[in-house]
Amino acid sequence: MAKSATTPTDPASDEEVTGEVAFVLEDGYQGQGLDAVLLEAVLRAGTDRGLTRFRAYVLAENHWMLRLLAHHTRIIESKTEQGETIVLFEPR
């Protein structure tokens, strides 16, 4: 399952239009490369709709997802607090 939602921004500001992304793959489907396929599809769908940046809230221990984002996107900001890493990124 993949999910994408837009985060409201003030159209009068210079703030980039940001979307939030989240992924859940059942255990049986993990390790088959579907995560990269889902990420690329969500990024493409978001940019087609005017999103320029994306945000993901990732468990700090989820090194697989953090590596996926680092490999497939341009990380703008990454901040870890209380076991959660918030990653702001752009498509490459």
N, CA, C and O atoms as a CHARMM CRD file, in Angstrom:
* protein
*
  368
    1    1 MET  N      0.84100  -1.15700   0.00000 PROA 1      0.00000
    2    1 MET  CA     0.00000   0.00000   0.00000 PROA 1      0.00000
    3    1 MET  C      0.89400   1.23100   0.00000 PROA 1      0.00000
    4    1 MET  O      1.87500   1.27300   0.74200 PROA 1      0.00000
    5    2 ALA  N      0.58600   2.21100  -0.79700 PROA 2      0.00000
    6    2 ALA  CA     1.30600   3.47600  -0.82000 PROA 2      0.00000
    7    2 ALA  C      0.30400   4.58700  -0.61100 PROA 2      0.00000
    8    2 ALA  O     -0.85300   4.49100  -1.02100 PROA 2      0.00000
    9    3 LYS  N      0.76700   5.64700   0.03500 PROA 3      0.00000
   10    3 LYS  CA    -0.13300   6.75000   0.32900 PROA 3      0.00000
   11    3 LYS  C      0.59500   8.05100   0.05900 PROA 3      0.00000
   12    3 LYS  O      1.78400   8.16600   0.35300 PROA 3      0.00000
   13    4 SER  N     -0.08900   9.01700  -0.48900 PROA 4      0.00000
   14    4 SER  CA     0.47800  10.33800  -0.70400 PROA 4      0.00000
   15    4 SER  C     -0.58800  11.36000  -0.37700 PROA 4      0.00000
   16    4 SER  O     -1.73700  11.22000  -0.79400 PROA 4      0.00000
   17    5 ALA  N     -0.21600  12.38400   0.36600 PROA 5      0.00000
   18    5 ALA  CA    -1.17500  13.43600   0.70200 PROA 5      0.00000
   19    5 ALA  C     -0.47600  14.77800   0.61000 PROA 5      0.00000
   20    5 ALA  O      0.71300  14.88100   0.91100 PROA 5      0.00000
   21    6 THR  N     -1.18900  15.79300   0.20300 PROA 6      0.00000
   22    6 THR  CA    -0.57500  17.11000   0.12500 PROA 6      0.00000
   23    6 THR  C     -0.64800  17.80600   1.46900 PROA 6      0.00000
   24    6 THR  O     -1.58100  17.60400   2.24600 PROA 6      0.00000
   25    7 THR  N      0.34500  18.62000   1.72200 PROA 7      0.00000
   26    7 THR  CA     0.36900  19.43200   2.91800 PROA 7      0.00000
   27    7 THR  C      0.00700  20.84900   2.50200 PROA 7      0.00000
   28    7 THR  O      0.66100  21.41300   1.62400 PROA 7      0.00000
   29    8 PRO  N     -1.02600  21.44300   3.11300 PROA 8      0.00000
   30    8 PRO  CA    -1.42700  22.79100   2.69300 PROA 8      0.00000
   31    8 PRO  C     -0.30200  23.80800   2.87700 PROA 8      0.00000
   32    8 PRO  O      0.42300  23.77600   3.87200 PROA 8      0.00000
   33    9 THR  N     -0.17000  24.69200   1.92200 PROA 9      0.00000
   34    9 THR  CA     0.79000  25.78100   2.02500 PROA 9      0.00000
   35    9 THR  C      0.07800  27.07100   1.64700 PROA 9      0.00000
   36    9 THR  O     -0.96500  27.04800   0.99400 PROA 9      0.00000
   37   10 ASP  N      0.64200  28.17600   2.05700 PROA 10     0.00000
   38   10 ASP  CA     0.07600  29.48700   1.75400 PROA 10     0.00000
   39   10 ASP  C      0.46900  29.85700   0.33200 PROA 10     0.00000
   40   10 ASP  O      1.65300  30.05800   0.06100 PROA 10     0.00000
   41   11 PRO  N     -0.50300  29.95300  -0.59800 PROA 11     0.00000
   42   11 PRO  CA    -0.16100  30.25400  -1.99100 PROA 11     0.00000
   43   11 PRO  C      0.53500  31.59900  -2.15900 PROA 11     0.00000
   44   11 PRO  O      1.22500  31.81300  -3.15600 PROA 11     0.00000
   45   12 ALA  N      0.36700  32.50600  -1.20500 PROA 12     0.00000
   46   12 ALA  CA     0.99300  33.82200  -1.31500 PROA 12     0.00000
   47   12 ALA  C      2.45000  33.80000  -0.86300 PROA 12     0.00000
   48   12 ALA  O      3.18200  34.76500  -1.08300 PROA 12     0.00000
   49   13 SER  N      2.87300  32.70600  -0.23300 PROA 13     0.00000
   50   13 SER  CA     4.25000  32.64200   0.25700 PROA 13     0.00000
   51   13 SER  C      5.15400  32.00900  -0.78200 PROA 13     0.00000
   52   13 SER  O      4.68500  31.48600  -1.79300 PROA 13     0.00000
   53   14 ASP  N      6.45600  32.06100  -0.52800 PROA 14     0.00000
   54   14 ASP  CA     7.43100  31.44100  -1.41400 PROA 14     0.00000
   55   14 ASP  C      7.70100  29.99500  -1.01500 PROA 14     0.00000
   56   14 ASP  O      8.54700  29.33400  -1.61800 PROA 14     0.00000
   57   15 GLU  N      6.98700  29.49500  -0.00100 PROA 15     0.00000
   58   15 GLU  CA     7.20400  28.14600   0.49500 PROA 15     0.00000
   59   15 GLU  C      6.93300  27.13000  -0.60900 PROA 15     0.00000
   60   15 GLU  O      5.96500  27.25500  -1.35900 PROA 15     0.00000
   61   16 GLU  N      7.79300  26.12900  -0.69800 PROA 16     0.00000
   62   16 GLU  CA     7.61600  25.06600  -1.68200 PROA 16     0.00000
   63   16 GLU  C      6.34900  24.28500  -1.35100 PROA 16     0.00000
   64   16 GLU  O      5.97200  24.17800  -0.18400 PROA 16     0.00000
   65   17 VAL  N      5.69900  23.74500  -2.36200 PROA 17     0.00000
   66   17 VAL  CA     4.53200  22.90700  -2.16300 PROA 17     0.00000
   67   17 VAL  C      5.02800  21.50600  -1.79800 PROA 17     0.00000
   68   17 VAL  O      5.75100  20.87500  -2.56900 PROA 17     0.00000
   69   18 THR  N      4.63500  21.03100  -0.61800 PROA 18     0.00000
   70   18 THR  CA     5.17500  19.79900  -0.05800 PROA 18     0.00000
   71   18 THR  C      4.10200  18.73600   0.09100 PROA 18     0.00000
   72   18 THR  O      2.98000  19.02700   0.50400 PROA 18     0.00000
   73   19 GLY  N      4.45000  17.50000  -0.24900 PROA 19     0.00000
   74   19 GLY  CA     3.56100  16.35800  -0.05500 PROA 19     0.00000
   75   19 GLY  C      4.16700  15.40700   0.96000 PROA 19     0.00000
   76   19 GLY  O      5.38800  15.31500   1.08200 PROA 19     0.00000
   77   20 GLU  N      3.32600  14.71000   1.67600 PROA 20     0.00000
   78   20 GLU  CA     3.78500  13.73300   2.65400 PROA 20     0.00000
   79   20 GLU  C      3.64300  12.34100   2.05000 PROA 20     0.00000
   80   20 GLU  O      2.61600  12.02500   1.44900 PROA 20     0.00000
   81   21 VAL  N      4.66900  11.51000   2.20800 PROA 21     0.00000
   82   21 VAL  CA     4.62100  10.15500   1.67300 PROA 21     0.00000
   83   21 VAL  C      4.76100   9.13800   2.79500 PROA 21     0.00000
   84   21 VAL  O      5.45100   9.36900   3.78700 PROA 21     0.00000
   85   22 ALA  N      4.08900   8.00800   2.61200 PROA 22     0.00000
   86   22 ALA  CA     4.18800   6.89500   3.55800 PROA 22     0.00000
   87   22 ALA  C      4.02200   5.60000   2.78500 PROA 22     0.00000
   88   22 ALA  O      3.25200   5.54200   1.82600 PROA 22     0.00000
   89   23 PHE  N      4.73200   4.57400   3.18800 PROA 23     0.00000
   90   23 PHE  CA     4.67200   3.27300   2.52700 PROA 23     0.00000
   91   23 PHE  C      4.50500   2.19100   3.57600 PROA 23     0.00000
   92   23 PHE  O      5.08000   2.25800   4.66300 PROA 23     0.00000
   93   24 VAL  N      3.71200   1.19700   3.23000 PROA 24     0.00000
   94   24 VAL  CA     3.59100  -0.00600   4.04600 PROA 24     0.00000
   95   24 VAL  C      3.60800  -1.18900   3.08800 PROA 24     0.00000
   96   24 VAL  O      2.76600  -1.28800   2.19600 PROA 24     0.00000
   97   25 LEU  N      4.56200  -2.07500   3.27500 PROA 25     0.00000
   98   25 LEU  CA     4.63500  -3.29800   2.49100 PROA 25     0.00000
   99   25 LEU  C      4.50900  -4.48800   3.43600 PROA 25     0.00000
  100   25 LEU  O      5.21500  -4.56300   4.44100 PROA 25     0.00000
  101   26 GLU  N      3.62100  -5.40800   3.11900 PROA 26     0.00000
  102   26 GLU  CA     3.51300  -6.61600   3.92000 PROA 26     0.00000
  103   26 GLU  C      4.84000  -7.36000   3.87900 PROA 26     0.00000
  104   26 GLU  O      5.57900  -7.27900   2.89800 PROA 26     0.00000
  105   27 ASP  N      5.13200  -8.07900   4.94600 PROA 27     0.00000
  106   27 ASP  CA     6.41000  -8.77700   5.06300 PROA 27     0.00000
  107   27 ASP  C      6.72900  -9.63300   3.83700 PROA 27     0.00000
  108   27 ASP  O      7.87900  -9.66000   3.39900 PROA 27     0.00000
  109   28 GLY  N      5.76500 -10.31600   3.28700 PROA 28     0.00000
  110   28 GLY  CA     5.99600 -11.19900   2.15700 PROA 28     0.00000
  111   28 GLY  C      6.43800 -10.48400   0.89000 PROA 28     0.00000
  112   28 GLY  O      6.97800 -11.11500  -0.01900 PROA 28     0.00000
  113   29 TYR  N      6.21600  -9.17400   0.81700 PROA 29     0.00000
  114   29 TYR  CA     6.58100  -8.40800  -0.37000 PROA 29     0.00000
  115   29 TYR  C      7.85500  -7.58300  -0.17800 PROA 29     0.00000
  116   29 TYR  O      8.32700  -6.93800  -1.11500 PROA 29     0.00000
  117   30 GLN  N      8.40300  -7.60400   1.02100 PROA 30     0.00000
  118   30 GLN  CA     9.61800  -6.82500   1.28100 PROA 30     0.00000
  119   30 GLN  C     10.82600  -7.50100   0.65400 PROA 30     0.00000
  120   30 GLN  O     10.85800  -8.72100   0.49500 PROA 30     0.00000
  121   31 GLY  N     11.82100  -6.69300   0.30100 PROA 31     0.00000
  122   31 GLY  CA    13.05500  -7.22600  -0.26300 PROA 31     0.00000
  123   31 GLY  C     12.97000  -7.59200  -1.74000 PROA 31     0.00000
  124   31 GLY  O     13.86300  -8.25800  -2.26400 PROA 31     0.00000
  125   32 GLN  N     11.90100  -7.16300  -2.41700 PROA 32     0.00000
  126   32 GLN  CA    11.73400  -7.49200  -3.82900 PROA 32     0.00000
  127   32 GLN  C     11.86500  -6.26300  -4.73200 PROA 32     0.00000
  128   32 GLN  O     11.60400  -6.34600  -5.93200 PROA 32     0.00000
  129   33 GLY  N     12.26500  -5.13300  -4.16600 PROA 33     0.00000
  130   33 GLY  CA    12.43900  -3.91900  -4.96000 PROA 33     0.00000
  131   33 GLY  C     11.16900  -3.10400  -5.14500 PROA 33     0.00000
  132   33 GLY  O     11.17500  -2.09700  -5.85200 PROA 33     0.00000
  133   34 LEU  N     10.08900  -3.52700  -4.52100 PROA 34     0.00000
  134   34 LEU  CA     8.82500  -2.79600  -4.66200 PROA 34     0.00000
  135   34 LEU  C      8.87200  -1.42300  -3.99600 PROA 34     0.00000
  136   34 LEU  O      8.16900  -0.50400  -4.41600 PROA 34     0.00000
  137   35 ASP  N      9.69400  -1.28400  -2.96500 PROA 35     0.00000
  138   35 ASP  CA     9.78700   0.00500  -2.28000 PROA 35     0.00000
  139   35 ASP  C     10.26700   1.09700  -3.22800 PROA 35     0.00000
  140   35 ASP  O      9.72800   2.20400  -3.21300 PROA 35     0.00000
  141   36 ALA  N     11.25600   0.81000  -4.04100 PROA 36     0.00000
  142   36 ALA  CA    11.76800   1.80100  -4.99500 PROA 36     0.00000
  143   36 ALA  C     10.72800   2.10000  -6.07400 PROA 36     0.00000
  144   36 ALA  O     10.58600   3.24600  -6.50200 PROA 36     0.00000
  145   37 VAL  N      9.99900   1.07000  -6.51400 PROA 37     0.00000
  146   37 VAL  CA     8.95800   1.25800  -7.52000 PROA 37     0.00000
  147   37 VAL  C      7.85300   2.15800  -6.95800 PROA 37     0.00000
  148   37 VAL  O      7.40200   3.08300  -7.63300 PROA 37     0.00000
  149   38 LEU  N      7.42200   1.88800  -5.73100 PROA 38     0.00000
  150   38 LEU  CA     6.39000   2.70400  -5.10000 PROA 38     0.00000
  151   38 LEU  C      6.85700   4.14300  -4.90800 PROA 38     0.00000
  152   38 LEU  O      6.11600   5.08600  -5.18500 PROA 38     0.00000
  153   39 LEU  N      8.09300   4.30600  -4.43200 PROA 39     0.00000
  154   39 LEU  CA     8.61900   5.65700  -4.21600 PROA 39     0.00000
  155   39 LEU  C      8.63400   6.43900  -5.52000 PROA 39     0.00000
  156   39 LEU  O      8.17200   7.58000  -5.56000 PROA 39     0.00000
  157   40 GLU  N      9.15200   5.85100  -6.57700 PROA 40     0.00000
  158   40 GLU  CA     9.21400   6.54100  -7.86900 PROA 40     0.00000
  159   40 GLU  C      7.81700   6.88900  -8.37900 PROA 40     0.00000
  160   40 GLU  O      7.61300   7.97300  -8.92600 PROA 40     0.00000
  161   41 ALA  N      6.85400   5.98200  -8.20600 PROA 41     0.00000
  162   41 ALA  CA     5.48700   6.23400  -8.66700 PROA 41     0.00000
  163   41 ALA  C      4.83700   7.37000  -7.89300 PROA 41     0.00000
  164   41 ALA  O      4.16400   8.21500  -8.48500 PROA 41     0.00000
  165   42 VAL  N      5.02800   7.40300  -6.57900 PROA 42     0.00000
  166   42 VAL  CA     4.44400   8.47100  -5.76100 PROA 42     0.00000
  167   42 VAL  C      5.10400   9.80800  -6.07800 PROA 42     0.00000
  168   42 VAL  O      4.41900  10.82800  -6.16500 PROA 42     0.00000
  169   43 LEU  N      6.41700   9.81800  -6.25200 PROA 43     0.00000
  170   43 LEU  CA     7.11200  11.06600  -6.59900 PROA 43     0.00000
  171   43 LEU  C      6.65100  11.58800  -7.95600 PROA 43     0.00000
  172   43 LEU  O      6.42900  12.78700  -8.12000 PROA 43     0.00000
  173   44 ARG  N      6.51000  10.69400  -8.92000 PROA 44     0.00000
  174   44 ARG  CA     6.05500  11.09400 -10.25000 PROA 44     0.00000
  175   44 ARG  C      4.63100  11.65500 -10.18400 PROA 44     0.00000
  176   44 ARG  O      4.34300  12.69400 -10.77900 PROA 44     0.00000
  177   45 ALA  N      3.74900  10.97400  -9.46500 PROA 45     0.00000
  178   45 ALA  CA     2.36500  11.43200  -9.33000 PROA 45     0.00000
  179   45 ALA  C      2.31200  12.78400  -8.62200 PROA 45     0.00000
  180   45 ALA  O      1.52600  13.65300  -8.99900 PROA 45     0.00000
  181   46 GLY  N      3.13600  12.96100  -7.61000 PROA 46     0.00000
  182   46 GLY  CA     3.16000  14.23700  -6.89100 PROA 46     0.00000
  183   46 GLY  C      3.69000  15.38000  -7.73400 PROA 46     0.00000
  184   46 GLY  O      3.11500  16.46800  -7.73900 PROA 46     0.00000
  185   47 THR  N      4.78000  15.14500  -8.44500 PROA 47     0.00000
  186   47 THR  CA     5.33800  16.21700  -9.27300 PROA 47     0.00000
  187   47 THR  C      4.41100  16.53900 -10.43800 PROA 47     0.00000
  188   47 THR  O      4.33200  17.69200 -10.86300 PROA 47     0.00000
  189   48 ASP  N      3.71000  15.53900 -10.95800 PROA 48     0.00000
  190   48 ASP  CA     2.72700  15.79600 -12.01900 PROA 48     0.00000
  191   48 ASP  C      1.60200  16.69600 -11.52700 PROA 48     0.00000
  192   48 ASP  O      0.94000  17.36300 -12.32200 PROA 48     0.00000
  193   49 ARG  N      1.38600  16.71500 -10.22100 PROA 49     0.00000
  194   49 ARG  CA     0.31700  17.51700  -9.62700 PROA 49     0.00000
  195   49 ARG  C      0.84300  18.78700  -8.95100 PROA 49     0.00000
  196   49 ARG  O      0.11700  19.44400  -8.20500 PROA 49     0.00000
  197   50 GLY  N      2.10700  19.12600  -9.21700 PROA 50     0.00000
  198   50 GLY  CA     2.65000  20.38500  -8.73800 PROA 50     0.00000
  199   50 GLY  C      3.43600  20.35000  -7.44100 PROA 50     0.00000
  200   50 GLY  O      3.89600  21.39100  -6.97300 PROA 50     0.00000
  201   51 LEU  N      3.60100  19.17300  -6.85000 PROA 51     0.00000
  202   51 LEU  CA     4.41400  19.09800  -5.63200 PROA 51     0.00000
  203   51 LEU  C      5.88100  19.21800  -6.00600 PROA 51     0.00000
  204   51 LEU  O      6.32300  18.64200  -7.00100 PROA 51     0.00000
  205   52 THR  N      6.63400  19.96000  -5.21400 PROA 52     0.00000
  206   52 THR  CA     8.05800  20.13200  -5.49400 PROA 52     0.00000
  207   52 THR  C      8.93700  19.47700  -4.43500 PROA 52     0.00000
  208   52 THR  O     10.09800  19.16100  -4.69300 PROA 52     0.00000
  209   53 ARG  N      8.38400  19.27800  -3.25700 PROA 53     0.00000
  210   53 ARG  CA     9.11500  18.63800  -2.16000 PROA 53     0.00000
  211   53 ARG  C      8.19600  17.63000  -1.47800 PROA 53     0.00000
  212   53 ARG  O      6.97200  17.67900  -1.59300 PROA 53     0.00000
  213   54 PHE  N      8.84700  16.71700  -0.76200 PROA 54     0.00000
  214   54 PHE  CA     8.11000  15.67700  -0.05800 PROA 54     0.00000
  215   54 PHE  C      8.67800  15.52400   1.34200 PROA 54     0.00000
  216   54 PHE  O      9.83800  15.84900   1.59600 PROA 54     0.00000
  217   55 ARG  N      7.84600  15.02600   2.24500 PROA 55     0.00000
  218   55 ARG  CA     8.26400  14.80100   3.62900 PROA 55     0.00000
  219   55 ARG  C      7.86700  13.38800   4.01900 PROA 55     0.00000
  220   55 ARG  O      6.77600  12.92300   3.69000 PROA 55     0.00000
  221   56 ALA  N      8.76200  12.71100   4.72400 PROA 56     0.00000
  222   56 ALA  CA     8.47400  11.36500   5.23100 PROA 56     0.00000
  223   56 ALA  C      8.83300  11.32600   6.71600 PROA 56     0.00000
  224   56 ALA  O      9.85300  11.87200   7.13400 PROA 56     0.00000
  225   57 TYR  N      7.98700  10.67800   7.49600 PROA 57     0.00000
  226   57 TYR  CA     8.23500  10.42800   8.91100 PROA 57     0.00000
  227   57 TYR  C      8.59000   8.95400   9.02300 PROA 57     0.00000
  228   57 TYR  O      7.75200   8.08400   8.78700 PROA 57     0.00000
  229   58 VAL  N      9.84800   8.67900   9.38600 PROA 58     0.00000
  230   58 VAL  CA    10.37800   7.32000   9.35500 PROA 58     0.00000
  231   58 VAL  C     10.89000   6.95700  10.74300 PROA 58     0.00000
  232   58 VAL  O     11.54900   7.76800  11.39500 PROA 58     0.00000
  233   59 LEU  N     10.59000   5.73800  11.19800 PROA 59     0.00000
  234   59 LEU  CA    11.18500   5.29000  12.45200 PROA 59     0.00000
  235   59 LEU  C     12.70600   5.33500  12.30600 PROA 59     0.00000
  236   59 LEU  O     13.24900   4.87300  11.30200 PROA 59     0.00000
  237   60 ALA  N     13.37900   5.88100  13.29000 PROA 60     0.00000
  238   60 ALA  CA    14.83600   6.03700  13.22000 PROA 60     0.00000
  239   60 ALA  C     15.54100   4.69800  13.02000 PROA 60     0.00000
  240   60 ALA  O     16.63700   4.65500  12.46200 PROA 60     0.00000
  241   61 GLU  N     14.92900   3.61500  13.46500 PROA 61     0.00000
  242   61 GLU  CA    15.54100   2.28500  13.31800 PROA 61     0.00000
  243   61 GLU  C     15.28700   1.66900  11.94000 PROA 61     0.00000
  244   61 GLU  O     15.81100   0.59600  11.63800 PROA 61     0.00000
  245   62 ASN  N     14.48600   2.33800  11.10100 PROA 62     0.00000
  246   62 ASN  CA    14.16400   1.81400   9.77000 PROA 62     0.00000
  247   62 ASN  C     15.24400   2.26100   8.77900 PROA 62     0.00000
  248   62 ASN  O     15.02000   3.12200   7.92800 PROA 62     0.00000
  249   63 HSD  N     16.41100   1.65100   8.92000 PROA 63     0.00000
  250   63 HSD  CA    17.55700   2.01600   8.08500 PROA 63     0.00000
  251   63 HSD  C     17.30400   1.73500   6.60700 PROA 63     0.00000
  252   63 HSD  O     17.83300   2.43100   5.74000 PROA 63     0.00000
  253   64 TRP  N     16.50000   0.72200   6.32500 PROA 64     0.00000
  254   64 TRP  CA    16.18800   0.37400   4.93300 PROA 64     0.00000
  255   64 TRP  C     15.51100   1.54600   4.23200 PROA 64     0.00000
  256   64 TRP  O     15.90800   1.92400   3.13000 PROA 64     0.00000
  257   65 MET  N     14.48800   2.12300   4.86500 PROA 65     0.00000
  258   65 MET  CA    13.75400   3.24000   4.25100 PROA 65     0.00000
  259   65 MET  C     14.63100   4.49000   4.17800 PROA 65     0.00000
  260   65 MET  O     14.58100   5.21700   3.18600 PROA 65     0.00000
  261   66 LEU  N     15.41600   4.74500   5.19100 PROA 66     0.00000
  262   66 LEU  CA    16.30200   5.91900   5.16900 PROA 66     0.00000
  263   66 LEU  C     17.32700   5.80600   4.04500 PROA 66     0.00000
  264   66 LEU  O     17.64100   6.80000   3.39100 PROA 66     0.00000
  265   67 ARG  N     17.85200   4.59800   3.81500 PROA 67     0.00000
  266   67 ARG  CA    18.78200   4.38500   2.69900 PROA 67     0.00000
  267   67 ARG  C     18.07700   4.53600   1.36000 PROA 67     0.00000
  268   67 ARG  O     18.64300   5.09300   0.41900 PROA 67     0.00000
  269   68 LEU  N     16.84700   4.04600   1.26600 PROA 68     0.00000
  270   68 LEU  CA    16.06700   4.17600   0.04100 PROA 68     0.00000
  271   68 LEU  C     15.89400   5.65000  -0.31900 PROA 68     0.00000
  272   68 LEU  O     16.10700   6.04500  -1.46500 PROA 68     0.00000
  273   69 LEU  N     15.50900   6.45400   0.65900 PROA 69     0.00000
  274   69 LEU  CA    15.33300   7.89200   0.40500 PROA 69     0.00000
  275   69 LEU  C     16.65300   8.55200   0.02400 PROA 69     0.00000
  276   69 LEU  O     16.69200   9.38400  -0.88400 PROA 69     0.00000
  277   70 ALA  N     17.72700   8.19100   0.70600 PROA 70     0.00000
  278   70 ALA  CA    19.03900   8.78300   0.40600 PROA 70     0.00000
  279   70 ALA  C     19.49900   8.41000  -1.00100 PROA 70     0.00000
  280   70 ALA  O     20.14500   9.21400  -1.67400 PROA 70     0.00000
  281   71 HSD  N     19.17800   7.20900  -1.44800 PROA 71     0.00000
  282   71 HSD  CA    19.62900   6.73600  -2.75600 PROA 71     0.00000
  283   71 HSD  C     18.79200   7.29700  -3.90700 PROA 71     0.00000
  284   71 HSD  O     19.32700   7.55900  -4.98500 PROA 71     0.00000
  285   72 HSD  N     17.48900   7.48500  -3.69300 PROA 72     0.00000
  286   72 HSD  CA    16.58200   7.83800  -4.78500 PROA 72     0.00000
  287   72 HSD  C     16.11600   9.29300  -4.78500 PROA 72     0.00000
  288   72 HSD  O     15.41900   9.71200  -5.70900 PROA 72     0.00000
  289   73 THR  N     16.48500  10.06600  -3.77100 PROA 73     0.00000
  290   73 THR  CA    16.02500  11.45600  -3.69600 PROA 73     0.00000
  291   73 THR  C     17.17900  12.36600  -3.30600 PROA 73     0.00000
  292   73 THR  O     18.27200  11.90700  -2.97400 PROA 73     0.00000
  293   74 ARG  N     16.91100  13.65700  -3.35300 PROA 74     0.00000
  294   74 ARG  CA    17.88000  14.63600  -2.84700 PROA 74     0.00000
  295   74 ARG  C     17.36400  15.11000  -1.50100 PROA 74     0.00000
  296   74 ARG  O     16.36900  15.82900  -1.42300 PROA 74     0.00000
  297   75 ILE  N     18.05400  14.69700  -0.43700 PROA 75     0.00000
  298   75 ILE  CA    17.65500  15.04900   0.92300 PROA 75     0.00000
  299   75 ILE  C     17.98000  16.52200   1.16700 PROA 75     0.00000
  300   75 ILE  O     19.11400  16.96100   0.97400 PROA 75     0.00000
  301   76 ILE  N     16.97300  17.26900   1.59200 PROA 76     0.00000
  302   76 ILE  CA    17.15000  18.67900   1.91700 PROA 76     0.00000
  303   76 ILE  C     17.42900  18.84100   3.40600 PROA 76     0.00000
  304   76 ILE  O     18.27900  19.63100   3.81400 PROA 76     0.00000
  305   77 GLU  N     16.69700  18.07800   4.20200 PROA 77     0.00000
  306   77 GLU  CA    16.83500  18.17400   5.65600 PROA 77     0.00000
  307   77 GLU  C     16.42900  16.84300   6.27300 PROA 77     0.00000
  308   77 GLU  O     15.49700  16.18600   5.81000 PROA 77     0.00000
  309   78 SER  N     17.14100  16.45800   7.31900 PROA 78     0.00000
  310   78 SER  CA    16.82500  15.23500   8.05000 PROA 78     0.00000
  311   78 SER  C     17.04700  15.51000   9.52600 PROA 78     0.00000
  312   78 SER  O     18.10900  15.98500   9.93100 PROA 78     0.00000
  313   79 LYS  N     16.03000  15.20600  10.32700 PROA 79     0.00000
  314   79 LYS  CA    16.10500  15.51000  11.75500 PROA 79     0.00000
  315   79 LYS  C     15.51600  14.34400  12.53200 PROA 79     0.00000
  316   79 LYS  O     14.40300  13.90500  12.24400 PROA 79     0.00000
  317   80 THR  N     16.25800  13.83500  13.52200 PROA 80     0.00000
  318   80 THR  CA    15.78800  12.71400  14.33200 PROA 80     0.00000
  319   80 THR  C     15.53000  13.17800  15.75300 PROA 80     0.00000
  320   80 THR  O     16.38300  13.78900  16.39700 PROA 80     0.00000
  321   81 GLU  N     14.32900  12.87000  16.22400 PROA 81     0.00000
  322   81 GLU  CA    13.93700  13.16700  17.60200 PROA 81     0.00000
  323   81 GLU  C     13.04600  12.05900  18.11000 PROA 81     0.00000
  324   81 GLU  O     12.12600  11.63200  17.41200 PROA 81     0.00000
  325   82 GLN  N     13.30000  11.59400  19.29700 PROA 82     0.00000
  326   82 GLN  CA    12.45400  10.61800  19.98200 PROA 82     0.00000
  327   82 GLN  C     12.12000   9.41100  19.10900 PROA 82     0.00000
  328   82 GLN  O     10.97200   8.96900  19.05700 PROA 82     0.00000
  329   83 GLY  N     13.13200   8.88400  18.42500 PROA 83     0.00000
  330   83 GLY  CA    12.96100   7.66800  17.66100 PROA 83     0.00000
  331   83 GLY  C     12.33000   7.82200  16.28900 PROA 83     0.00000
  332   83 GLY  O     12.04000   6.83100  15.61900 PROA 83     0.00000
  333   84 GLU  N     12.11600   9.07100  15.86700 PROA 84     0.00000
  334   84 GLU  CA    11.51400   9.31300  14.55200 PROA 84     0.00000
  335   84 GLU  C     12.40600  10.26000  13.76100 PROA 84     0.00000
  336   84 GLU  O     12.87400  11.27200  14.28400 PROA 84     0.00000
  337   85 THR  N     12.63600   9.92200  12.49900 PROA 85     0.00000
  338   85 THR  CA    13.41300  10.78000  11.60800 PROA 85     0.00000
  339   85 THR  C     12.46100  11.42400  10.61400 PROA 85     0.00000
  340   85 THR  O     11.71800  10.73800   9.91200 PROA 85     0.00000
  341   86 ILE  N     12.49000  12.75600  10.56200 PROA 86     0.00000
  342   86 ILE  CA    11.67700  13.50800   9.61100 PROA 86     0.00000
  343   86 ILE  C     12.60500  13.90500   8.47400 PROA 86     0.00000
  344   86 ILE  O     13.60800  14.58800   8.68100 PROA 86     0.00000
  345   87 VAL  N     12.25100  13.46400   7.25900 PROA 87     0.00000
  346   87 VAL  CA    13.09300  13.70100   6.09100 PROA 87     0.00000
  347   87 VAL  C     12.33300  14.57400   5.10900 PROA 87     0.00000
  348   87 VAL  O     11.22700  14.23500   4.68700 PROA 87     0.00000
  349   88 LEU  N     12.93300  15.69900   4.74900 PROA 88     0.00000
  350   88 LEU  CA    12.39800  16.58300   3.70900 PROA 88     0.00000
  351   88 LEU  C     13.27300  16.36600   2.47900 PROA 88     0.00000
  352   88 LEU  O     14.49800  16.45400   2.56000 PROA 88     0.00000
  353   89 PHE  N     12.64000  16.08100   1.33800 PROA 89     0.00000
  354   89 PHE  CA    13.43800  15.72900   0.15500 PROA 89     0.00000
  355   89 PHE  C     12.75200  16.16800  -1.13400 PROA 89     0.00000
  356   89 PHE  O     11.56800  16.50600  -1.15700 PROA 89     0.00000
  357   90 GLU  N     13.54200  16.15000  -2.20500 PROA 90     0.00000
  358   90 GLU  CA    13.07500  16.44200  -3.55700 PROA 90     0.00000
  359   90 GLU  C     13.40500  15.26000  -4.45300 PROA 90     0.00000
  360   90 GLU  O     14.34100  14.51300  -4.17200 PROA 90     0.00000
  361   91 PRO  N     12.64800  15.08200  -5.52800 PROA 91     0.00000
  362   91 PRO  CA    13.03900  14.05800  -6.50000 PROA 91     0.00000
  363   91 PRO  C     14.38200  14.43800  -7.13000 PROA 91     0.00000
  364   91 PRO  O     14.71700  15.62000  -7.19400 PROA 91     0.00000
  365   92 ARG  N     15.14400  13.46400  -7.58700 PROA 92     0.00000
  366   92 ARG  CA    16.41700  13.74200  -8.28400 PROA 92     0.00000
  367   92 ARG  C     16.13600  14.10100  -9.71200 PROA 92     0.00000
  368   92 ARG  O     17.06400  14.37100 -10.47400 PROA 92     0.00000
